Amino acid sequence: MDFRLKVFFTVATRLSFTKAASELFITQPAISKHIQELEEEYKTKLFERNGSKIALTNAGDTLLKHTKNIFEIYREIDFDLSTFSNERKGLLRLGASTTIAQYIISPLLARFHQKLEAVKVNLLNGNTEQIENALLNKEIEIGIVEGQSKNPSIKYTQFIRDELVLVCNSSNPLVKRKEIAPLDLKSLRFLVREQGSGTLEVIEYALKPFNIKIDQLQIEMQLGSTESIKSYLLNSDCVAFMSIHAVSKELKNKELQIIDIDNLTIERYFYIITLQGKSDPLSELFIKNISSYYNLKL
């Protein structure tokens, strides 16, 4: 029954028999058989099938909620009982928004693994909105995100400070100017992240006092990753607001340059996010570990 629930959970979250089969390393007919047996067990359909597409029925949605709770209890059992053998083990599902996943979290995960080799960490990467949704859907236990808005169902804990800087190619004529005015931003060609990005949200908030809206800027292109924006910048005269953590190497190599803006500094915090009123020992241990890492650094 446990493995059938794992099969069901994978199909329900991926909404694909093919993806579930690939992820679980079993055949697609085996996936179908497990789902059929569950439907026979509970005497109800769990999925609506429409050609190649599937969707959860109301019964399937109910079973998914219970399955998430069951797996959460299993995680806690694994971790709590491992303390009796002096070997902390378990599964930690972590989510991080794009900038953090690419430029911040790797040394933290390496350090955590060195201390607790028996703990398995799964990392989900996405924009801030996607990571918050994954937490609310109990697909992860902890997230680390950027962003200005706050969901009342989520607990936000300040992690580390970041600064968004306006950068351009080192050969851009703007480099010759010591400083630009906020209104000059309207005449520049911008690269921005996709909707749902924490970076875009923070930029919108910072420009409000100057009565500048994102849709008033000349957006040349929306790109889905920080790396794609950097690559585009190196081959164009566009500009972009980017995390100082994300461009440190390019600034050091003088491939990109910071453009100072009069009376505008965009600072923010990255936040550790967990569900309000929800905590477990493994998540607390991870948060304590990464916090101590940056306390030593700062």
C-alpha positions in Angstrom: 0.0 0.0 0.0 2.8 2.4 0.8 4.4 2.0 -2.6 1.0 2.4 -4.3 0.6 5.7 -2.4 4.1 6.7 -3.6 3.0 5.9 -7.2 -0.2 7.8 -6.7 1.6 10.8 -5.2 4.0 11.0 -8.1 1.3 10.7 -10.7 -0.8 13.3 -8.9 1.9 15.8 -8.6 3.3 15.3 -12.1 -0.1 14.7 -13.7 1.6 12.3 -16.1 1.9 8.5 -16.1 5.0 8.8 -18.3 6.9 11.2 -16.0 5.9 9.1 -12.9 7.2 5.9 -14.6 10.5 7.7 -15.4 10.9 9.1 -11.9 10.1 5.9 -10.1 12.1 3.7 -12.5 9.2 1.4 -13.3 7.2 0.8 -16.5 4.1 2.8 -17.4 1.9 -0.3 -17.4 3.1 -0.9 -13.8 2.1 2.6 -12.9 -1.4 2.1 -14.4 -1.7 -1.2 -12.5 -1.0 0.4 -9.2 -3.4 3.2 -9.8 -6.1 0.8 -10.9 -5.6 -1.3 -7.8 -6.0 1.8 -5.6 -9.2 2.7 -7.4 -10.5 -0.8 -6.9 -9.5 -0.6 -3.2 -11.4 2.6 -2.6 -14.1 1.9 -5.2 -13.8 5.3 -6.8 -12.0 7.0 -9.7 -8.9 9.0 -8.7 -8.1 10.5 -12.1 -10.1 11.8 -15.0 -8.6 10.8 -18.3 -9.0 12.9 -21.4 -6.8 11.5 -24.1 -3.2 11.9 -23.0 -4.1 14.4 -20.3 -5.2 13.5 -16.7 -6.6 15.4 -13.8 -7.4 14.6 -10.2 -11.0 13.8 -9.3 -12.4 15.1 -6.0 -11.6 11.7 -4.5 -8.1 11.9 -5.9 -7.6 15.4 -4.4 -8.7 14.1 -1.0 -6.3 11.1 -1.2 -3.5 13.5 -2.2 -4.0 15.6 0.9 -3.9 12.5 3.1 -0.9 11.1 1.3 1.1 14.3 1.9 0.3 14.0 5.6 1.3 10.3 5.7 4.6 11.0 4.1 5.3 13.9 6.4 4.7 11.6 9.4 7.1 9.0 7.9 9.8 11.7 7.6 9.4 12.6 11.2 9.5 8.9 12.3 12.7 8.4 10.3 14.4 11.4 11.8 13.2 10.9 15.4 14.1 7.3 15.6 17.5 7.9 14.0 18.5 9.9 17.0 18.5 6.7 19.1 21.3 5.2 16.9 23.3 8.4 17.0 22.9 8.8 13.2 20.6 11.6 12.1 18.9 10.6 8.9 15.8 11.4 6.9 14.6 13.3 3.9 14.6 17.1 3.7 12.7 18.7 0.8 14.0 22.2 0.2 13.0 24.8 -2.3 15.0 27.9 -3.4 14.2 30.7 -5.8 16.5 30.9 -8.9 19.1 33.5 -7.7 19.5 31.7 -4.3 19.7 28.2 -5.9 22.4 29.3 -8.4 24.6 31.6 -6.3 23.9 31.1 -2.6 22.9 27.7 -1.5 25.6 25.3 -2.9 28.1 25.9 -0.1 25.4 25.6 2.5 24.3 22.2 1.2 27.9 21.0 1.0 28.5 22.0 4.6 25.2 20.4 5.8 26.0 17.2 4.0 29.4 17.0 5.6 27.8 17.2 9.1 24.8 14.9 8.3 25.7 12.5 5.5 22.7 10.3 6.2 20.2 13.1 5.6 19.0 13.2 2.0 18.2 16.7 0.6 16.0 17.2 -2.5 16.2 20.7 -3.9 13.4 22.3 -6.0 14.3 25.3 -8.1 11.8 27.9 -9.3 10.8 31.5 -8.9 9.5 32.9 -5.6 5.9 32.3 -6.4 6.5 28.7 -7.4 8.5 28.0 -4.2 5.8 29.5 -2.0 3.1 27.4 -3.8 5.2 24.3 -3.3 5.5 25.0 0.4 1.7 25.7 0.7 1.1 22.4 -1.2 3.4 20.5 1.2 5.8 19.5 -1.6 8.7 21.0 0.4 9.4 21.7 4.1 11.6 24.8 3.8 12.0 27.5 1.1 14.5 30.3 0.7 13.1 33.1 -1.4 13.4 36.7 -2.5 10.5 39.1 -2.7 8.5 41.8 -1.0 4.9 40.4 -0.5 4.0 38.1 2.4 1.5 35.3 2.5 -0.3 35.0 5.9 0.0 31.2 5.8 3.8 31.4 5.6 6.3 32.3 8.3 9.1 34.5 6.9 12.5 34.6 8.7 15.2 37.1 7.5 18.2 35.2 6.2 20.8 37.4 4.5 20.8 40.9 3.0 21.1 41.4 -0.8 21.3 44.4 -3.1 19.9 44.8 -6.6 22.2 46.8 -8.8 21.7 48.1 -12.3 24.3 46.5 -14.6 25.3 46.7 -18.2 28.0 45.5 -20.6 31.3 47.1 -19.9 31.4 48.6 -23.5 28.0 50.2 -23.0 28.2 54.1 -23.4 26.4 54.4 -20.1 29.6 53.3 -18.3 31.0 56.8 -19.0 28.3 58.5 -16.9 29.0 58.6 -13.2 25.4 58.5 -12.3 21.9 58.6 -13.8 18.6 60.0 -12.6 15.7 57.7 -11.8 13.7 59.2 -14.7 16.5 58.2 -17.1 15.5 54.6 -16.5 12.5 55.1 -18.9 14.9 55.7 -21.8 16.9 52.5 -21.3 16.3 49.1 -22.8 15.7 46.5 -20.0 15.9 42.8 -19.6 13.7 41.5 -16.8 12.7 38.2 -15.2 9.3 36.6 -15.7 6.2 37.4 -13.7 6.3 35.7 -10.3 10.0 36.4 -9.9 10.9 37.9 -6.5 13.5 40.2 -8.2 10.8 41.8 -10.4 8.5 42.3 -7.4 11.3 44.1 -5.4 12.1 46.3 -8.4 8.4 47.3 -8.8 8.3 48.2 -5.1 11.5 50.3 -5.2 10.4 52.3 -8.2 7.0 53.3 -6.7 8.4 56.4 -4.8 9.6 57.8 -8.2 6.2 57.1 -9.8 7.8 54.7 -12.2 6.0 51.5 -13.1 7.5 48.4 -14.8 5.3 48.8 -17.8 6.7 52.3 -18.3 10.1 50.9 -18.9 11.3 49.7 -22.3 11.3 46.0 -21.8 13.3 44.4 -24.6 12.8 40.9 -23.3 11.6 38.8 -20.4 13.9 35.9 -19.6 13.4 33.0 -17.3 16.8 32.8 -15.6 19.6 35.0 -14.3 22.2 33.3 -16.5 20.3 34.0 -19.6 20.0 37.7 -18.7 23.8 37.9 -18.0 24.5 36.2 -21.4 22.2 38.6 -23.2 23.7 41.6 -21.5 27.2 40.6 -22.6 26.0 40.7 -26.2 23.8 43.9 -26.2 23.4 47.4 -24.9 20.6 46.5 -22.6 20.5 47.0 -18.8 19.1 44.8 -16.0 18.6 45.0 -12.3 20.4 42.0 -10.8 21.5 40.6 -7.4 25.0 41.6 -6.4 25.5 37.9 -5.6 24.7 36.9 -9.1 27.1 39.2 -10.9 30.1 39.3 -8.6 32.2 37.2 -11.0 31.4 39.3 -14.0 32.0 42.6 -12.1 35.4 41.2 -10.9 36.3 40.2 -14.5 35.1 43.7 -15.7 32.6 42.1 -18.1 29.7 44.0 -16.5 29.6 47.4 -14.8 27.3 48.9 -12.2 25.4 52.0 -13.1 24.7 54.2 -10.1 21.3 55.8 -9.8 20.8 59.0 -7.9 18.9 58.5 -4.6 18.0 54.9 -5.4 19.4 51.9 -3.5 17.5 48.6 -3.8 18.2 46.4 -0.7 16.3 43.4 0.3 16.5 40.3 2.4 16.4 36.7 1.3 13.9 34.9 3.5 13.7 31.4 4.9 10.1 30.3 4.7 8.1 27.6 6.5 4.4 27.0 7.1 2.9 29.0 10.0 2.6 26.9 13.1 4.5 24.0 11.5 7.9 22.8 12.5 9.9 19.5 12.5 13.3 18.7 14.0 15.1 18.1 10.7 13.9 21.5 9.2 14.9 23.2 12.5 18.3 21.6 12.3 18.9 22.7 8.7 17.8 26.3 9.5 20.1 26.4 12.5 23.0 25.1 10.4 22.7 27.6 7.5 22.1 30.5 9.9 25.3 29.7 11.8 27.2 29.5 8.5 26.2 33.1 7.6 26.6 34.4 11.1 30.3 33.3 10.9 30.6 35.0 7.5 29.1 38.3 8.3 
